[in-house]
Amino acid sequence: MKARDTRYVCLRIAGEGGEGVISAGELLTRVAARRGNHVQTFKTFPSEVRGGMAVFQIRTGPEQVISQGDYLDVLVAFNREGYDRNIADLETDGVLVFDFEPTEEAPVRRRRGVDYHVPMGELAKEAGARFGKNMVALGAVARLFGFPLEGLREGIRRKFGKKSEAVVTANLRALDLGARYVEEHLEIRHEVRFPEGDGNPRIVLSGNEAIAFGAVTAGCRFYAGYPITPATGVMEWLARVLPLLDGDMVQAEDEIAAICMCLGASFAGKKVMTATSGPGLALMSEALGLAAMAEVGVVVVDVQRAGPSTGMPTKAEQGDLNLAIFGAHSTAPRVVLAPIDIEDAFRQTVNAFNIATKYQIPVILLSEQSLGYCQASMPRPDFGKIDVFEEEYATVPEDGGDWPRVDEITVGEGYPMTPIFPRYIRYDSGVSPRSLPGMPGLEYRATGLEHDEYARPRYDPENRRAMTAKRKAKYESIRREYGGAVEVIGYPDAEVAVSAWGTTASVMRHAVLRKLNEGARIKAIFPKILSPMPDAAMERHLSGVRKVVVCEMNDTGQYAKIVRHRYHKEVQAVLKDRGLPFKPSEIVPQIDAALEEVVRI
Amino acid sequence: MSTETTAPARAGRSAKSLRSDLKPVWCPGCGDYGVIAGLDKALQELGYARHEIVFVSGIGCSSRLPYFFDTYGFHTIHGRAPAVALGVKLANPKLHVIVVGGDGDFFSIGTNHMVHAARRNLDLTAICMDNHVYGLTKGQVSPTSERDFLTGSTPYGSVEEPVNPLVLMIASGATFVAQSYAANVKHLRETIVAAEGHPGFSFINVISPCHTFNREKDFAYYKGRVSVTEEEAKHDRAEAIRVILTHGEGELLGTFYETRRPTYDGSLADLRRRARERHGVPTLEEILESFA
């Protein structure tokens, strides 16, 4: 079997941080999408502003790119280290483009494949572009792999036009020198070609941008956040866009302030969001309890990074699932969603706002470094078809009538019954219509203290039981609404299932499709909501399954434990905790092993 | 500001009072009763409608105050009231947002937020009920407690210097800084009215004795030790701080510092207007094209 699909090309650029690896890659990505290619990227760079290894990778093809695949078709190494540290990922017959002098002690030695030496640094100097090594590389790549130079020229004009004409000219010269070098000095000996675009220009978003854009689409008009890698992109995008939409972006003094500002604005009627990473989510824990108790909706994005503590801030991990689902003091209902890819990040963010608004509950959206920094093409959304939930507020009863009552809690001593607004009135759904400050006759005091339906502090056992049940009832309502929120691929009667969450689900899709093509009787089950779990659908799809292969990027199998304990299934947990996402080729053998074992039983 | 409200009439209360039916849970003789009285009178004088007022508080005895007014309120978590208040005010700048809390809430766990609320010059009033002790947790040293103060957590005496809330707030950028006293309801009322009239971050430190857990500084202690300054509010930070720090024995009441500079909410409104003038108001489709 040949796993490699030659319609797709995966190219990696590796170099020193500060050499323009990322900006060259982003330019290539944008131009590829403009000519109608599907793209998906991956990048990693050191935490330090400059220095260390920067890597940018783009995979492009004729259909939606669902993962980065297994091996590189092309490696562009700006220096020796870029070669040394990445060559193992290049296909044995892949193409290497490099700029360093091989020595006798350290030669460039490959059994197969094609190598091209391009003196990128030298040519950049010749072009008068001090930081132009990356543009020389792009010019060479374009010529080598059949990518139109004109698109890149246009991209350079757009990218540097704001700086100065001299910068544009120097970069264009660098691009052309790279291309000309290939024409004049190299003999093309490889077959890899960039796929032709279909001519439909595609939009390209990073995960952070997809979330920020999803937020404004859902009506978010207040954001408060604190800078933290890898979530800061969400804040910076909203800082530009929110004021234009008459909204506010506040850079708070810390993460606790950020979520508290959001709660204040939400209480006063705005749709609100904050974005952070694991350490910030930890700081927000107390306020998440307040949001649950006072019943104030908020969307909290956690762009997970490798932890704990400062860990590896620019590296990938799915390590915050436990914190998101279980990291509450006492019974504090919260909803947890985890987008699988870029388009899902956009849609799940809208969804997160709808749930937060409808159920007056905190919603945690678990993104990941590899999603936040990844860019991918996605179809243009049809805004007319996107449901955005708008709240209906409480109103004062007409003609001086009484407030609507349902199952009134007995009023104890010291709690005079006056006709005040029952802010936390108990309906079966767990949701009570609220008022906003500024609405006459509907005054109430939102509170983190246990309270009765009239928002008055109450500590007696009956009230406590009733109000805890009220808040928890939202969970059941959400479960009813999202009980079927599971994506299933493959054979319904398969005895081996695979499951994952977040971006690992996307990579797993790739592996599963490959196995299904080979005729393997398996199925993949991806829940679209992680808390409350869509139990009904999960149980239905897991019935008859004898083994579940769960892959996730952490060291303890946080999701694997949920599947094992919640659905009593035998789980084969495949854990990767190296700061890097899974590859399909790491998943396929696990599926094979599970299949073999089940057959043996 | 509007004085009209369509709220149903509440029985058993003076027509003008903004108080709720809930009785305070404070100890008899608590200074915070004086603060409630001063606030109620000030709000009546200001003519605010109850639905336009939002009390935001953190945790502590004094932070219970929002329940005792039939206005909007948000009883939040320890120390974070200024951050919550920022969200409320930005979401609806027409609201009268009043942050209330104690010395522990404002100047221990919440110092960070107080400093930044002052620096931003958010247009709201923050009232600190300063009793120099943790009362809700039954008597521990507070950030404004004097050195050598004996409490449950300092059985051998406190070895820490107290923070001076007035100086800290002036240094942080508050644009109205005053001190008042729970037993002087008239002064308190006038100070609150002035603070509310001031556009920007107004801070009032109210000496509000706790005779349950701070017997050293009860009302009897303050008798004869509190005087109202005869000096006008300074417009210079250094001068105002000098007045506060060079005052000898006893407690000085009055407005020490007042200045005008753009408010946070006003500045953000201005920023939004300028951004829209320059870039226009994009539709979602237009924003989408920025990703093309």
Interface residues (C-beta under 8 A of the other chain):
Chain A: A33 R34 P201 R202 I203 V204 L205 E209 F213 V216 T217 F222 A224 V241 P243 L244 L245 D246 G247 D248 V250 A252 E253 D254 I256 A257 A258 C260 M261 C262 L263 G264 A265 S266 F267 A268 G269 K270 V272 E286 A287 G289 L290 A294 R380 P381 F383 V396 G400 G414 P416 T418 P419 I420 L436 P437 G438 M439 P440 G441 L442 E443 Y444 R445 A446 T447 G448 L449 R456 P457
Chain B: E4 T5 T6 A7 P8 R10 A11 S20 D21 L22 K23 A49 R50 H51 E52 V54 F55 V56 R64 P66 Y67 D70 T71 Y72 G73 F74 H75 T76 I77 R80 A83 V84 A85 L86 G87 V88 K89 L90 A91 N92 K94 L95 N112 H113 V115 H116 L268 L271 R272 A275 R276 H279 G280 V281 P282 L284 E285 I287 L288 E289 F291 A292
